[in-house]
């Protein structure tokens, strides 16, 4: 199994990623904006991860396939990107439940990735017919690029990985890198190994708080240069698993590459978050009419951090219903948050987003 390693470069990379993580956490965006960013990011990940495997669809075609009627017939490339998107959605639910990664989760994710494929492609690969070797072959030369472990060793190797996950005290970024390498290298399935590895390592990042709020796509950075991605995984070792890939002598090659991609990704997410925040204030205000803007300005200027429609109505000389109607659009655009008690709105409060951007909002109003 690949070992954890901490070089000076790796420690520097971890520090930079931590700094970007902190900066992103301090950029608050309204839920409606976050949901849109997350959905777009899932589409980008579905495009990029499948592109690494040779999927020919463009980003536009991927978007169309994901948004299409689920009952229509899809070609294999379309089904692949839809499957990846579904796997991301599946893992989002697991993340909310704080489910730890185990062999069952890995198997479930691969089954989603290979939905619609023949039965033999779903689940652990089995014994090859006499005279046949299971290997990953170069599409052009026909030579074996990689000869993974024997099928009989797979359950034990996956159990070893699960034990590592449940007992390690490695840094979460290192854990994600190790799991990514192990799943690609064990190659437990006939197909879908790379996509499953990227999904599970991404889930681990989310689980430990390094998912950057679901914004952006780490897979995009692997897809920029697939040759570098694969060469980093191979680390210059022989094609046979048992000839060094089971315990690579220089794990820093892969771990350093993985963290370098995370470093680029985390920096980009901060830039996206910050730009979106600046642009979003003006965009969000554009959805308000004059009276709704006046109400928001009134609430801010009078420090009404929590209020009821009745008290605001009395101050403004309008009805309770008028305040409720004007407040509804403030809620929809993230400026105000309803306080719900026993499934009914009791009062409202100014959102943290509004508090953090008070000056900019008032200037624009």
N, C-alpha and C positions, 0 to 999 in steps of 0.2 A: 504494500500500500504506500502511496506517496506520503512523505513525511512533511510536517509543518516546519517552516524555516523562516527566520527573521534576520535578514541582512539589513545594512544601513539604508539601502535604497528602498527596501520593502517597508521599513519603519517610516521613512519619509513619505512614501505613498499613502500609508495608512493615516498618517497625521494630516495630509492634505485632504483626503477624502472626509475625515472627521470634521475638518474646518468647513468644507462645503456643505456637509450634512447639517451642521449647526446653522449655517447661513440660510439654507433652504427652509429649515424648520421655523425660522423667524419671519418668513414671508407668508402672510395669511391671505388667502384668496377665497371669495365666496364659493359655496358648495356647487352652484350651477356652473361656475368656471372650472372648478376642480374636476367635476364629473366629465366635462367635455374634454379636458386635457388628458384625463385617464383613458377615456375611450379611444382618442386619437393615438395615444401611446401604445395601447394594446394592438391597434391596427398596424402600427409601425413595427412592433415586435413580431407580429404574425408574418408580415412581409419579409423582414430581415432574416429571421431564423430559418424560414423556408428557402430564402434566396441562397443561403449558405449551402443548402442541400441540392441546389440546382433548379429550384422552382422558377419557371420562366415568367411568371406574372409581374406586371408593373405595379407600382403602388396604387395607381388608379383602379386597376383591375382587381387588386386585393380588396380595396374599399368597396367596390361594387359587389364582389362575391360575399363579403361579410354582411352587407346590408340587404342582400337579395332575399326573396321569399324562401324560407327554409324548406318548403315542400317541392321546390323545383329540382330538376336533375342537375348535378354539378359534375364538371370534368374533374379528373384527379387533382390537378394543381389547385383548382378552386376549393375542393374538399379539404386539401391539406391546410390551406390558410384558415379556413373556417374551423377546422379541428383545433388548430393552435389557439385561435381566439377563444374557443370554448374551454380549452384547457386552462387558459389564463383566468377565465371567469370562474371555473371550478376552484382554482387555487385561491382566488379572492375570497370565496366563501370559507375555505379552510383557514385562511389567515384570520378572518373575523372570529373564528372559533378557537384560534391559537392552537391548532393541531400540529404536533411535531412530525417531522418527516420520518417515515419508516418505509419498510419494503412494500407494504400495501399501498401507500400513497404513490410510490414510484410506479407500481404496476397499474394503478388506476389512471395515472397521467398518461402512461404509454398507450393504454387502451383508448383514451380519448384522441390522442395524437393519430392513432391508426384506425379510427372509426371508419367503417366502410371498406376496409381492406379485408383480404382473405383471413380465415381463422388462424392459420399458421403464423401470420405476422403479428398477432396479438398475444402477449404473454412471453415467458422465457423461451428462448430458442432451444430446440432439442438436438438430438443426435443426427448427424449428417449420414446419408446413405454411404455404403462402402465405396471407397475410391474418390470421394468428394471432400474437399477441404473448405470449411467456412472461413472466409476472409473478406476483407474490404479491398476491392480491386481498383486499380487505376483505370479510369474510363477510356483513356487513350492507348496506353501501353498494354493493358491487360495483366500487368504484374500485380502481385499482392502487396498493397501498401501497408496492411496491418493484419496480423493473425491473432485474434483475441483468444482468451483462455478457453479451454475445453468446456463444453456445456455442463458437464458433471460438476465443475468447480464453481459455477455461477451462484447457486444458492448460498454456499459458504462465504463467497466474496461479498455478496449483498448483505449477509448477516454481519460480517465484519464491519461493513460501512455503517450499518444501522447502529451497531454497538459504539462505533466511534462517535456518531452523532449524539448519542444519549449520554456519553461520558466525557467528551472533550471539554477542555477549558481554553481551547484556541480562540483567537480573535474571530468574530463572526465573518469578517472579510476573508480570512484564511480558510475557515470552514467552507464557505461558498466555493472558493477556488478548488479545494480538495475534492469536494463532492462532484463538482463539474468534471474534473479530471477522472475520478474513479468511475463515474457512470459511462463516460465515453470510452474508457479503457477496458472496463469489464465487458462492455458491449453485450449486455444481457439479452438483447432482443434481436430478432432478425432484421427489424427496421424500426426507425424512430429513436435511435439511441442519442444522437446529437440533439435533437429537439427536446427530448425528455430531460437530458442533462442540463440544457439551458433553462428549461422551465423550473426544474427542481432547485438549481443553484439560485435562480432569481427569487424563488419562494423563500429560500433561506435568508437571502438579503432582506426581503420584506419582513420575515419573522423576527429578525433581530433589529429592525428599525433602520435598515439601509436601503429601503426601496424608494426613497425620495418621493414619498406620497403618491407613488404610482405614475409620476410624470416622467416622460422620456422613455427611451428604449436602449438598454445595454446591448441587446442583440444587434442593433445597428452598428455598434463599434466593432463587434466581431465580424460583421458582414462587409465592412469597408475593405478589408484585405483578408479574404478566406485563406489564402496561402500562408500568411503569417499566423493566423489562428491555428491552422492545422500543424504547422511546423513547430509552434510553441507547445502544442499538445504532445507531439512526437519527441521533442527534445533531442533529436539526432540519434535516437536509440534504434536498435534493430527492429524489424517488423514483427518479430515473434514476441508475444506478451511475456513469456517466461524468460526472455533474454535481456531483461532489464526494465521493462515497462511496469512490471509488478512492484518494483521498488526503485524508482529512478534516482540516480546518484546526484543529480543537480535539479532538485524540485524548484529551485528559485527561478528557473527559466520559465516554467508555466505560471507559477504564482506571481512572479514579477510582471509577466504579460497581462494576466487577469487584472491585477491591481492598476496597471497602467491604463487599461480600458475603463476601469471603474473611475479612475482619476479624471480622465477626459469626460466621461459621462456625467460625473457629479458636478464638474465645472459648468458644463452646458446646461444642466438642470437649474443651477442657480441663475444663470443668465436668462433662461426661459421664464423662470418664476418671477424674476425682478422686472423683466420687460412686460410680462403679462399683467403684473400688478399695476405698473404705471399706466399702461394702455387701458386696463380694465376700469379704472375710476371714471375716465371720460366716457367710455362705452356704456358702463352701467348707468351713469347719470343721464345719458341720452335716451334711456328707456322711461325716464320719469317726465311727467308733464309739469307745468309751472307750479301748480298748487302742491304737488307731491314734493318737489324740490324745496318749496317754501316750508313745508312741514318738517322736512329733514333738517333744514337750516335752523328752524325754531328749536327743535329738540337738542341740537348740538349747542347752540348759543345759550340755552337755558339749563344746560347740564342735566337734562332729563334722561339719565342713563337707564332708568326703568320707569315705565309709565303705564297708565290705563287710558283707554280711549275717552272715558268719562272726564278725567281730570284735564286732559289735553283739550277736549271739546269746550270745557268751561273757560279755559284760558283764551282760546281762540274765538269763542262765541259761535261755534258750529255744533252740529249734532254729533252724538256718539257714533251713529252710522257713517257720517261723513268722514270722521277720523279713521274708522275701521277700513273704509274703502280706499282711502289714500295710503294707509299703512300697508295694505296688501301688496302693493307694488314695491314698497321699500323692502318688504320681506323677500319678495321674489328676486330682487337684485342684490341681496346680501347686506343691506344697510341696517336692517332691524331684524331681531330674532324673537319669535313668539315664545312666551313662557307657558307651557302646557301643564295643567293640573287635572288629573282624572279625565284625560282625553279632551279637555276643553281649554281654549286659550284664556288664561287668567289675566295676563298683562303682556307687555313687550319690553325688550331691552335693546339698547344700542349695541350693535355687534362689535366684536373686537376689531374687525376689519375697518369699521367706521372710526373707532377710537384711534387706531394707529394711523389713519389717513385724514384726520380731522382738518388740518390746514389745507391740504390739496382739495378736499371736497368743498370746503367753504369758499376757497378761491375760485373754483370752477362754477359754483352755483351763482 
